[in-house]
Amino acid sequence: MVLDIGSSCGFIANIMSNMAFIPQIIKSFRRKQLHDVSIMMFATLFITQICWIIYAISVNATQVWISSSIELILFMPIFIMWRRYR
């Protein structure tokens, strides 16, 4: 199967957007603090991902809802640590 440039960029964007949260999760876990993290930014991104999932399901964009679901899962450690360490 040969991917066109658009599909390739979409695949790379999904992987990169999911990986973007991992350094913050690791840093927060190691430092046991989230003073410098904007929880409102993460809350906004969380709601945005829910909207993306609803949209993607409605237009049958499987790759988008899977990626957005993974991001929701990656937000959970941030929210849990924020509550625990504040």
N, CA and C atoms as a LAMMPS dump frame, in Angstrom:
ITEM: TIMESTEP
0
ITEM: NUMBER OF ATOMS
258
ITEM: BOX BOUNDS ff ff ff
-5.0000000000000000e+02 5.0000000000000000e+02
-5.0000000000000000e+02 5.0000000000000000e+02
-5.0000000000000000e+02 5.0000000000000000e+02
ITEM: ATOMS id mol type element x y z
1 1 1 N 0.834 -1.171 0
2 1 2 C 0 0 0
3 1 3 C 0.887 1.246 0
4 2 1 N 0.68 2.114 -0.929
5 2 2 C 1.449 3.344 -1.049
6 2 3 C 0.612 4.496 -0.501
7 3 1 N 1.197 5.245 0.423
8 3 2 C 0.506 6.394 0.991
9 3 3 C 0.816 7.641 0.181
10 4 1 N -0.2 8.453 -0.049
11 4 2 C 0.055 9.724 -0.714
12 4 3 C 0.597 10.722 0.311
13 5 1 N 1.008 11.877 -0.157
14 5 2 C 1.652 12.863 0.713
15 5 3 C 0.694 13.35 1.808
16 6 1 N -0.589 13.509 1.481
17 6 2 C -1.56 13.955 2.467
18 6 3 C -1.753 12.932 3.574
19 7 1 N -1.884 11.673 3.2
20 7 2 C -2.045 10.609 4.2
21 7 3 C -0.793 10.471 5.053
22 8 1 N 0.364 10.591 4.411
23 8 2 C 1.63 10.5 5.158
24 8 3 C 1.743 11.627 6.177
25 9 1 N 1.408 12.844 5.764
26 9 2 C 1.466 13.984 6.687
27 9 3 C 0.453 13.825 7.813
28 10 1 N -0.735 13.312 7.503
29 10 2 C -1.743 13.074 8.533
30 10 3 C -1.272 12.058 9.548
31 11 1 N -0.634 11.002 9.078
32 11 2 C -0.12 9.968 9.966
33 11 3 C 0.975 10.531 10.872
34 12 1 N 1.907 11.273 10.288
35 12 2 C 2.996 11.886 11.062
36 12 3 C 2.437 12.894 12.068
37 13 1 N 1.456 13.697 11.653
38 13 2 C 0.856 14.688 12.554
39 13 3 C 0.178 14.007 13.736
40 14 1 N -0.502 12.902 13.493
41 14 2 C -1.15 12.172 14.589
42 14 3 C -0.124 11.66 15.589
43 15 1 N 0.933 11.066 15.096
44 15 2 C 1.978 10.539 15.983
45 15 3 C 2.627 11.675 16.776
46 16 1 N 2.99 12.747 16.092
47 16 2 C 3.676 13.864 16.754
48 16 3 C 2.788 14.562 17.779
49 17 1 N 1.508 14.763 17.466
50 17 2 C 0.63 15.442 18.419
51 17 3 C 0.43 14.586 19.668
52 18 1 N 0.415 13.285 19.505
53 18 2 C 0.302 12.404 20.675
54 18 3 C 1.594 12.396 21.481
55 19 1 N 2.721 12.408 20.832
56 19 2 C 4.009 12.383 21.529
57 19 3 C 4.31 13.701 22.24
58 20 1 N 3.664 14.778 21.834
59 20 2 C 3.958 16.097 22.393
60 20 3 C 3.706 16.178 23.9
61 21 1 N 2.802 15.369 24.421
62 21 2 C 2.454 15.44 25.84
63 21 3 C 3.356 14.594 26.725
64 22 1 N 4.044 13.665 26.156
65 22 2 C 4.866 12.738 26.933
66 22 3 C 5.969 13.452 27.725
67 23 1 N 6.716 14.41 27.14
68 23 2 C 7.74 15.097 27.946
69 23 3 C 7.165 15.834 29.156
70 24 1 N 5.975 16.439 29.012
71 24 2 C 5.357 17.133 30.147
72 24 3 C 4.943 16.139 31.223
73 25 1 N 4.416 15.003 30.819
74 25 2 C 4.027 13.978 31.783
75 25 3 C 5.25 13.51 32.569
76 26 1 N 6.338 13.229 31.868
77 26 2 C 7.562 12.751 32.518
78 26 3 C 8.132 13.815 33.453
79 27 1 N 8.214 15.054 32.969
80 27 2 C 8.76 16.142 33.786
81 27 3 C 7.923 16.356 35.043
82 28 1 N 6.618 16.357 34.901
83 28 2 C 5.732 16.572 36.044
84 28 3 C 5.853 15.439 37.047
85 29 1 N 5.935 14.215 36.556
86 29 2 C 6.058 13.06 37.448
87 29 3 C 7.375 13.105 38.22
88 30 1 N 8.461 13.43 37.535
89 30 2 C 9.775 13.482 38.198
90 30 3 C 9.848 14.592 39.238
91 31 1 N 9.28 15.765 38.909
92 31 2 C 9.355 16.91 39.811
93 31 3 C 8.281 16.885 40.891
94 32 1 N 7.244 16.093 40.695
95 32 2 C 6.118 16.011 41.631
96 32 3 C 5.47 17.374 41.864
97 33 1 N 5.424 18.187 40.821
98 33 2 C 4.771 19.489 40.888
99 33 3 C 4.342 19.934 39.487
100 34 1 N 3.286 20.747 39.47
101 34 2 C 2.776 21.261 38.2
102 34 3 C 2.496 22.756 38.305
103 35 1 N 3.294 23.462 39.118
104 35 2 C 3.08 24.895 39.3
105 35 3 C 3.182 25.673 37.999
106 36 1 N 4.062 25.254 37.125
107 36 2 C 4.301 25.998 35.891
108 36 3 C 3.456 25.5 34.72
109 37 1 N 2.517 24.604 34.983
110 37 2 C 1.658 24.069 33.932
111 37 3 C 0.307 24.767 33.993
112 38 1 N -0.163 25.235 32.861
113 38 2 C -1.473 25.859 32.789
114 38 3 C -2.531 24.771 32.659
115 39 1 N -3.249 24.519 33.736
116 39 2 C -4.283 23.493 33.699
117 39 3 C -5.429 23.927 32.791
118 40 1 N -5.634 25.223 32.639
119 40 2 C -6.679 25.706 31.723
120 40 3 C -6.345 25.358 30.278
121 41 1 N -5.061 25.39 29.931
122 41 2 C -4.667 24.996 28.586
123 41 3 C -5.004 23.523 28.363
124 42 1 N -4.67 22.683 29.342
125 42 2 C -4.962 21.26 29.2
126 42 3 C -6.467 21.002 29.209
127 43 1 N -7.222 21.749 30.005
128 43 2 C -8.678 21.59 30.01
129 43 3 C -9.261 21.981 28.658
130 44 1 N -8.754 23.058 28.096
131 44 2 C -9.212 23.49 26.767
132 44 3 C -8.867 22.449 25.716
133 45 1 N -7.661 21.921 25.759
134 45 2 C -7.265 20.877 24.811
135 45 3 C -8.096 19.606 24.997
136 46 1 N -8.435 19.291 26.239
137 46 2 C -9.252 18.125 26.541
138 46 3 C -10.628 18.261 25.872
139 47 1 N -11.265 19.416 26.055
140 47 2 C -12.572 19.667 25.438
141 47 3 C -12.459 19.666 23.918
142 48 1 N -11.371 20.237 23.405
143 48 2 C -11.145 20.246 21.956
144 48 3 C -11.073 18.822 21.412
145 49 1 N -10.377 17.94 22.114
146 49 2 C -10.255 16.553 21.645
147 49 3 C -11.6 15.84 21.667
148 50 1 N -12.424 16.124 22.659
149 50 2 C -13.764 15.54 22.693
150 50 3 C -14.562 15.991 21.473
151 51 1 N -14.467 17.282 21.151
152 51 2 C -15.154 17.799 19.961
153 51 3 C -14.619 17.147 18.69
154 52 1 N -13.303 16.958 18.589
155 52 2 C -12.717 16.295 17.426
156 52 3 C -13.229 14.864 17.292
157 53 1 N -13.355 14.171 18.414
158 53 2 C -13.844 12.791 18.373
159 53 3 C -15.282 12.754 17.853
160 54 1 N -16.117 13.636 18.383
161 54 2 C -17.51 13.687 17.921
162 54 3 C -17.573 13.997 16.432
163 55 1 N -16.794 14.984 16.01
164 55 2 C -16.757 15.338 14.587
165 55 3 C -16.246 14.175 13.741
166 56 1 N -15.15 13.567 14.153
167 56 2 C -14.535 12.496 13.37
168 56 3 C -15.461 11.295 13.228
169 57 1 N -16.17 10.977 14.289
170 57 2 C -17.118 9.864 14.201
171 57 3 C -18.246 10.21 13.238
172 58 1 N -18.7 11.457 13.28
173 58 2 C -19.816 11.857 12.412
174 58 3 C -19.447 11.857 10.934
175 59 1 N -18.161 12.084 10.611
176 59 2 C -17.738 12.071 9.2
177 59 3 C -16.933 10.822 8.853
178 60 1 N -16.903 9.879 9.792
179 60 2 C -16.21 8.603 9.583
180 60 3 C -14.708 8.772 9.324
181 61 1 N -14.082 9.654 10.1
182 61 2 C -12.64 9.881 10.006
183 61 3 C -11.956 9.086 11.112
184 62 1 N -11.77 7.812 10.857
185 62 2 C -11.255 6.889 11.871
186 62 3 C -9.916 7.334 12.441
187 63 1 N -8.999 7.73 11.58
188 63 2 C -7.66 8.111 12.029
189 63 3 C -7.722 9.283 13.009
190 64 1 N -8.619 10.212 12.785
191 64 2 C -8.728 11.392 13.645
192 64 3 C -9.291 11.017 15.01
193 65 1 N -10.346 10.208 15.052
194 65 2 C -10.906 9.881 16.37
195 65 3 C -10.001 8.969 17.173
196 66 1 N -9.234 8.126 16.5
197 66 2 C -8.283 7.286 17.235
198 66 3 C -7.185 8.151 17.849
199 67 1 N -6.649 9.056 17.05
200 67 2 C -5.593 9.946 17.551
201 67 3 C -6.104 10.82 18.692
202 68 1 N -7.3 11.363 18.548
203 68 2 C -7.868 12.21 19.594
204 68 3 C -8.142 11.412 20.861
205 69 1 N -8.54 10.178 20.713
206 69 2 C -8.769 9.317 21.879
207 69 3 C -7.463 9.039 22.619
208 70 1 N -6.395 8.818 21.877
209 70 2 C -5.082 8.604 22.492
210 70 3 C -4.662 9.854 23.264
211 71 1 N -4.91 11.029 22.674
212 71 2 C -4.562 12.272 23.372
213 71 3 C -5.361 12.432 24.657
214 72 1 N -6.638 12.059 24.641
215 72 2 C -7.431 12.122 25.875
216 72 3 C -6.816 11.24 26.951
217 73 1 N -6.371 10.07 26.564
218 73 2 C -5.726 9.16 27.517
219 73 3 C -4.443 9.783 28.061
220 74 1 N -3.698 10.471 27.194
221 74 2 C -2.451 11.102 27.632
222 74 3 C -2.685 12.329 28.52
223 75 1 N -3.864 12.938 28.436
224 75 2 C -4.188 14.058 29.323
225 75 3 C -4.441 13.595 30.744
226 76 1 N -4.902 12.383 30.9
227 76 2 C -5.288 11.892 32.223
228 76 3 C -4.161 11.955 33.262
229 77 1 N -2.933 11.52 32.945
230 77 2 C -1.87 11.645 33.962
231 77 3 C -1.626 13.09 34.398
232 78 1 N -1.755 14.035 33.484
233 78 2 C -1.569 15.447 33.826
234 78 3 C -2.633 15.882 34.826
235 79 1 N -3.897 15.572 34.526
236 79 2 C -4.974 15.954 35.438
237 79 3 C -4.836 15.265 36.791
238 80 1 N -4.482 13.996 36.791
239 80 2 C -4.321 13.259 38.046
240 80 3 C -3.185 13.858 38.877
241 81 1 N -2.043 14.128 38.241
242 81 2 C -0.916 14.72 38.965
243 81 3 C -1.243 16.119 39.44
244 82 1 N -1.975 16.878 38.636
245 82 2 C -2.345 18.238 39.033
246 82 3 C -3.162 18.204 40.309
247 83 1 N -4.124 17.3 40.389
248 83 2 C -4.94 17.182 41.614
249 83 3 C -4.118 16.679 42.79
250 84 1 N -3.256 15.72 42.532
251 84 2 C -2.481 15.103 43.615
252 84 3 C -1.409 16.049 44.168
253 85 1 N -0.706 16.789 43.313
254 85 2 C 0.452 17.571 43.736
255 85 3 C 0.148 19.027 44.061
256 86 1 N -1.063 19.469 43.882
257 86 2 C -1.32 20.899 44.142
258 86 3 C -1.458 21.217 45.593
